[in-house]
Amino acid sequence: MKALAALLLSLSLPNSQSLPLLRKPVQRTVVSPARKGGRWYLADNGHAVYCYGPVKLLPQPEGGFLRVATFCRGENPIVPLRD
């Protein structure tokens, strides 16, 4: 009985150790920013690339034009396209 009284008294004292309050787990969702205007293209090397910019024609030194996609994800911001 004395042990129970001591336990109740220790729990009611202000600087005593208390049990941590149980909290509900917080469910956090990751929201990625919206991407507007992107499109998939087939690159000249056979890989698919996702680009946000317009497709442009670049003049070549030996004549003719090279069709490229601009503002692409990955290592190259400008990617030659397969026709």
C-alpha positions in Angstrom: 0.0 0.0 0.0 2.9 2.4 0.8 4.5 1.6 -2.5 1.3 2.5 -4.4 0.9 5.7 -2.4 4.6 6.6 -3.2 4.0 5.9 -6.9 0.9 8.1 -7.1 2.6 10.9 -5.1 5.7 10.8 -7.4 3.5 11.0 -10.5 1.7 14.1 -9.1 4.8 16.0 -8.3 5.7 18.7 -10.9 9.3 17.6 -11.6 8.7 13.9 -11.6 9.2 11.6 -14.5 6.1 11.0 -16.3 5.1 8.7 -19.1 5.4 10.3 -22.6 2.1 11.2 -24.1 0.9 9.0 -26.9 0.5 10.9 -30.2 -1.2 9.8 -33.3 1.2 9.2 -36.2 1.3 12.1 -38.6 0.7 11.1 -42.2 2.7 13.4 -44.4 2.3 13.4 -48.1 4.9 14.6 -50.4 3.6 17.0 -53.0 5.8 17.6 -56.0 5.4 20.9 -57.8 3.2 20.8 -60.8 5.0 20.7 -64.1 3.3 22.4 -67.0 3.9 21.9 -70.7 6.3 19.0 -70.6 6.4 16.3 -73.2 8.3 13.1 -74.0 10.5 13.0 -77.1 12.6 10.3 -78.7 16.2 11.4 -78.8 18.6 10.7 -81.6 20.4 8.2 -79.5 17.2 6.2 -79.0 16.4 7.3 -75.4 13.2 8.9 -74.3 13.7 12.5 -72.9 11.2 14.8 -71.1 11.5 18.4 -72.2 9.6 21.6 -71.3 10.7 23.9 -74.1 9.8 24.2 -77.7 11.3 22.1 -80.5 13.7 24.2 -82.6 15.5 23.8 -85.9 19.2 24.6 -85.7 21.2 25.3 -88.9 24.1 22.9 -89.4 27.6 24.0 -90.8 27.5 21.4 -93.6 24.0 22.5 -94.6 20.5 21.5 -93.5 18.8 21.7 -90.1 19.0 19.7 -86.9 15.7 19.3 -85.0 16.3 19.7 -81.2 14.1 19.7 -78.0 15.0 22.4 -75.5 14.9 22.7 -71.7 15.2 18.9 -71.1 15.6 17.0 -67.9 18.8 15.2 -67.3 22.4 16.0 -68.3 21.7 17.8 -71.6 19.4 20.8 -71.7 19.2 20.5 -75.6 18.7 17.1 -77.1 18.9 16.2 -80.9 15.7 14.4 -81.9 15.2 11.4 -84.1 13.0 12.2 -87.1 
